[in-house]
Amino acid sequence: MDSLISGISSSFSSVLAKIALDATSPIQHILSKTSCGETLEDYSPQCKLADFALRLVFFVTMLSLNALGLSKHIDGMKANGSAAGVALSTCWNFTATVVFGVFLFGERFFLNKTWLAGFGLILIGGLILSTVKVLVPALPKTNSTENSTEYEVERILEKRVRKSHVEYKVHWKNYPVSEATWEPAFNLKNNLAVLEFQESKIRSKSRSRSRSKSKRS
């Protein structure tokens, strides 16, 4: 659905760009039915202002649709994968352009059999691609943190430094100690168990120093 909206938005914005910026814009045809002349040179200041205002409205609308199309295009790539998302947006963009060309500009290119065959293949491809979904693999337990309801930190058992990175051996709640795993420190930021482990180490060092002093005395 995101790719469909992206394609239609992009196609519609192209039509609005033609109306807003083309010298042969339908706006002139509309104004010619009023008191304005046939060409821009014949326009009065009021007609020129009306022409500019109408073009500005279409131009701003075009920019808004482009933003919507880009946003939906990104969502489509997330949902269907990058390649499928791009292909889907292109497919629906082409389809919408055909519809606009036929009904707004009276084009009749669809009468060509070769063109019809190609257009049919594009539609079939779009329907097939729309079934593509991105599969997100489940994270292993070793990547879980204290915020997980399934893997909650019970306590920290050990600390080590590997390749300049600090790691903690985590005893997970409701799991035996034998299943404890080493976790990177950045996965356990602000974890209460880490703070308790650090405090216990400090207290342990303090007691060791006190014992050594008492033995010397």
N, C-alpha and C positions, 0 to 999 in steps of 0.2 A: 504493500500500500504506500509506503514512503517513497519508493522508486516511482510509482505511478504518479503521485502528487508532484514529485520533482520533475518528471518529464513533461507533464501538462503545464506546470508553472513556467518552466523554461520556454516551452513553445509559445505559450500565451504572452510571455514577456517579449518574445521576438516580434509578435504581431503588434504589440503596443509600441515597440521601438520603431517599427516601420511607420506607424501612424504619427508618432511624435516627431520623428526626425526626417522622414522622407519628404523630398520637395513635392512629390505628387501625392501627398497625404490626403485621405478622404476628408480631412478637416476642411480643405479648400472647397471640395465639392459641397459640403454642408453649408459653408458660409456663402457660396455662390448663389444659393437659393434665397438668401436674404438680400439686403440692400448692398452688400459688398460685391465687388467686381469678380471677374473670372480669374484674375491673376493677382499675385501679391502686390505687384506694382500699382494696381488699380485701387488697392485698399485705402480706406480712410484711416486716420489714427485710431479710431475706435475699433475698426475691423482688425487692424494689426494687433491691437491689444487683446482682442478676443481670440485671435489665432494663437498668439503667444500663450495665453492663459490655458487654452485647451491642450496645446502641446505639452505644457508644463505638467498638467494633471496626468496625462498619459505617461509622461516620462517618469514622474514620481511613482506612479502605480507600477511601471515596469521595474524600477529599482526594488520595490517591495516584493514583487513576485520573484525577482532574481534571488533575493535574500531567502525567501521561503523555499525556493527550489534548491538552493545550496544546502540549507539546513536539512531538508528532507533527503537530499542526495547523500549526505554524511550518515544520516540515520539508516538509510537503505544499505549502505556499505557495511554498517555495523551488524545489521540483521541478516543480510544475505551474503556477506563477504565482499571484498573490494571489487573483484572482477565481475561477479554477478550483479552487484549494485550499479556499477558503471554501465554494463550492458543493458540492464533493465531501464535505467533512466534514459538511455539513448533510444531504446525501443519505443517507450511511451512518448518521448519527445517527438520522434518521427511520426508516430500514429496521430498525435494531437495536431502536428503540423499539417498532415493530410486533411484532417477534418476542417481545420481553419481555412486551408487553401481552397477546399471545395465549396464551403458554405459562405465564407466571407469574401473571397476573391474570384469565385466562379471558375476555378481551374478545373480542367478535365483530363489531367494526366493519368488518372486511374483507369481510363478506358484501354490502355495498353496492356496486353496479356502478360508480357514479360514483367511489367511493373507490378501487376496484380499478383503474380506468382511470388515475386520477391517480398512483397508486402505480407502475403500470407505466411511465408517462412519466418519473417520477423515477428509476427504475432504469435506463432507457435513457439518460437524460441523464448519470447517474453513470458508466455504461460509456463513453460518448463522451468525457466530460471526463477520464477516467482515461488517455486516450491523449495528452492535452496535455502537452507538454514545453517547458521554458524553453530557448531557444537563447541561448547565451552567445557573443557575437562574439569573434573572435580579436583580440588586441591588436596594433596596428600596431608596426612596428619602433621608431618614435620614442618609444614608451612603455616600451621594454625597458631593463633595467638590467644591471649586472654579474653578477647572479645567474642570468641566462638562459644556457642552454647554446648557444643559437643565436646570440645577439647578445652577444658578450663584448667589453668595452671594451679596445681596443688602446692608445690614448693620447688625451690631451686636447689639442686643437689651439688653441683660443681660449677666451676668457672674455668675457662681456658682461653688462650689466645692462639688463633690459627691464621696464618698469612696476614698478620696485622689486624685481624678482626676478632673482636670479643664474642665468645659464644657461651651460653649457659645450658647446662644439662637440666632439662625440665621433667619433673614428675607430674604427669597429667592426672587430674582428678578422676576417680572411678576407674583408673587403670593401674596395673601393678608396676612396681618400680622397675621391673625388668624391661618394660616398654618405654622407659624414659628416653627422650631424644635430645640431641644437641640443637639449639636454636640460636640464630644470630641475635645479637643484642638489640638491633634496630627493630626486630619483630616483637620485642618485649618492652617497648618504651612505656614508662609510667606504670609498669606493672608492680603491684604491691609486693608480690613474692620476691621480685628482684631487690626491692628496697630492704625487705626483711633479711634477705641473704647477705646484702652488703653490711647491714647493721650487725648481724651476727658475726661476720668476719672481723669487724672493728672491735666488738666486745671480746672476741676470742684473742685478738692480738693484745688488747689491753690487759687481760688476765694473765697472758703469758709473760708480759713485761713485769707485772706485779710479782709473779712467782719468782722470776729470775732475780729481781731486786731483793726479795726476802731471803733467798738462798745466799746471796752475797753477804748480806748483813749478818 
